[in-house]
Amino acid sequence: MGGCESAIEEKRETVIMYRIIFKRSAEKELSKLPATITKKIVPVIDELANNPRPIGSKKLEAQKNELWRVRVGDYRIVYLIEDIIQVVEVQKVGPQNYA
């Protein structure tokens, strides 16, 4: 049993956390949203640090870089994933028809 426990401990130590950064325009967009919407969006953005490609996220087509989007109700978060440096950069936050 001792071997199994050490394998579990090793897996816990290898969890990769991404750093979340915001493009200045995305910060402004987020600050202009109603507080009720912001309360729903911020936890989703925070969770991108643990899993930048959550269920329901979609890679945007016709993009040479790693642009993704995730929906939160009628709103959309568009973000760039930099796997090499473990960074998620939030690019846009807004209604689905805007972002």
C-alpha positions as a Markdown table, in Angstrom:
| # | Residue | x | y | z |
|---|---|---|---|---|
| 1 | Met | 0.0 | 0.0 | 0.0 |
| 2 | Gly | 2.9 | 2.4 | 0.7 |
| 3 | Gly | 3.7 | 2.5 | -3.1 |
| 4 | Cys | 0.2 | 3.5 | -4.0 |
| 5 | Glu | 0.2 | 6.4 | -1.5 |
| 6 | Ser | 3.4 | 7.9 | -2.9 |
| 7 | Ala | 2.0 | 7.7 | -6.4 |
| 8 | Ile | -1.0 | 9.7 | -5.3 |
| 9 | Glu | 1.2 | 12.3 | -3.6 |
| 10 | Glu | 3.2 | 12.7 | -6.8 |
| 11 | Lys | 0.1 | 13.3 | -8.8 |
| 12 | Arg | -1.0 | 16.0 | -6.4 |
| 13 | Glu | 2.3 | 17.8 | -6.8 |
| 14 | Thr | 2.1 | 17.9 | -10.6 |
| 15 | Val | -1.0 | 20.0 | -10.8 |
| 16 | Ile | -0.2 | 22.9 | -13.1 |
| 17 | Met | -1.7 | 26.3 | -12.3 |
| 18 | Tyr | -1.9 | 28.9 | -15.0 |
| 19 | Arg | -1.5 | 32.6 | -14.2 |
| 20 | Ile | -4.5 | 34.7 | -15.2 |
| 21 | Ile | -3.7 | 38.1 | -16.8 |
| 22 | Phe | -6.1 | 40.6 | -18.4 |
| 23 | Lys | -5.8 | 42.7 | -21.5 |
| 24 | Arg | -6.5 | 46.3 | -20.4 |
| 25 | Ser | -9.6 | 46.4 | -22.7 |
| 26 | Ala | -10.9 | 43.2 | -21.1 |
| 27 | Glu | -10.5 | 44.7 | -17.6 |
| 28 | Lys | -12.6 | 47.7 | -18.8 |
| 29 | Glu | -15.3 | 45.5 | -20.3 |
| 30 | Leu | -15.5 | 43.5 | -17.1 |
| 31 | Ser | -15.7 | 46.6 | -14.9 |
| 32 | Lys | -18.6 | 47.9 | -17.0 |
| 33 | Leu | -20.8 | 44.8 | -16.5 |
| 34 | Pro | -23.5 | 44.7 | -13.9 |
| 35 | Ala | -22.4 | 43.3 | -10.6 |
| 36 | Thr | -24.8 | 40.3 | -10.9 |
| 37 | Ile | -23.1 | 39.3 | -14.1 |
| 38 | Thr | -19.6 | 39.9 | -12.8 |
| 39 | Lys | -20.3 | 37.6 | -9.9 |
| 40 | Lys | -21.0 | 34.8 | -12.4 |
| 41 | Ile | -18.1 | 35.6 | -14.7 |
| 42 | Val | -15.2 | 36.1 | -12.2 |
| 43 | Pro | -15.3 | 32.5 | -10.8 |
| 44 | Val | -15.2 | 31.1 | -14.3 |
| 45 | Ile | -12.2 | 33.2 | -15.1 |
| 46 | Asp | -10.5 | 32.1 | -11.8 |
| 47 | Glu | -11.2 | 28.5 | -12.6 |
| 48 | Leu | -9.2 | 28.9 | -15.9 |
| 49 | Ala | -6.1 | 28.8 | -13.8 |
| 50 | Asn | -6.8 | 25.2 | -13.0 |
| 51 | Asn | -8.2 | 24.1 | -16.3 |
| 52 | Pro | -7.8 | 26.5 | -19.3 |
| 53 | Arg | -9.9 | 24.2 | -21.5 |
| 54 | Pro | -13.0 | 23.4 | -19.4 |
| 55 | Ile | -15.9 | 21.4 | -20.7 |
| 56 | Gly | -17.9 | 23.7 | -23.0 |
| 57 | Ser | -15.0 | 25.8 | -24.0 |
| 58 | Lys | -14.3 | 26.1 | -27.7 |
| 59 | Lys | -11.1 | 26.9 | -29.7 |
| 60 | Leu | -11.9 | 29.8 | -32.1 |
| 61 | Glu | -11.5 | 28.9 | -35.7 |
| 62 | Ala | -9.3 | 30.7 | -38.2 |
| 63 | Gln | -6.9 | 31.7 | -35.4 |
| 64 | Lys | -3.2 | 30.9 | -35.6 |
| 65 | Asn | -2.8 | 31.5 | -31.9 |
| 66 | Glu | -4.6 | 29.6 | -29.1 |
| 67 | Leu | -7.7 | 31.8 | -28.8 |
| 68 | Trp | -10.6 | 30.1 | -26.9 |
| 69 | Arg | -14.0 | 31.1 | -25.6 |
| 70 | Val | -16.2 | 30.0 | -22.8 |
| 71 | Arg | -19.8 | 31.0 | -22.3 |
| 72 | Val | -21.3 | 32.2 | -19.1 |
| 73 | Gly | -25.0 | 32.6 | -19.6 |
| 74 | Asp | -25.5 | 35.2 | -22.4 |
| 75 | Tyr | -21.9 | 36.4 | -22.0 |
| 76 | Arg | -18.6 | 35.2 | -23.5 |
| 77 | Ile | -15.0 | 35.2 | -22.3 |
| 78 | Val | -12.4 | 35.1 | -25.0 |
| 79 | Tyr | -8.9 | 34.2 | -23.9 |
| 80 | Leu | -5.5 | 33.3 | -25.1 |
| 81 | Ile | -3.7 | 30.2 | -23.7 |
| 82 | Glu | 0.1 | 30.2 | -23.6 |
| 83 | Asp | 0.9 | 26.7 | -22.5 |
| 84 | Ile | 4.7 | 27.1 | -22.6 |
| 85 | Ile | 4.7 | 29.9 | -20.0 |
| 86 | Gln | 1.4 | 28.7 | -18.3 |
| 87 | Val | -0.5 | 31.9 | -18.8 |
| 88 | Val | -4.2 | 32.6 | -19.7 |
| 89 | Glu | -4.7 | 36.1 | -21.0 |
| 90 | Val | -8.3 | 37.3 | -21.0 |
| 91 | Gln | -8.8 | 39.2 | -24.2 |
| 92 | Lys | -12.5 | 40.1 | -24.2 |
| 93 | Val | -15.5 | 39.9 | -21.9 |
| 94 | Gly | -19.0 | 40.7 | -23.1 |
| 95 | Pro | -22.3 | 39.6 | -24.5 |
| 96 | Gln | -22.2 | 36.7 | -27.0 |
| 97 | Asn | -22.9 | 39.0 | -30.0 |
| 98 | Tyr | -20.1 | 41.4 | -28.9 |
| 99 | Ala | -17.1 | 39.2 | -28.0 |
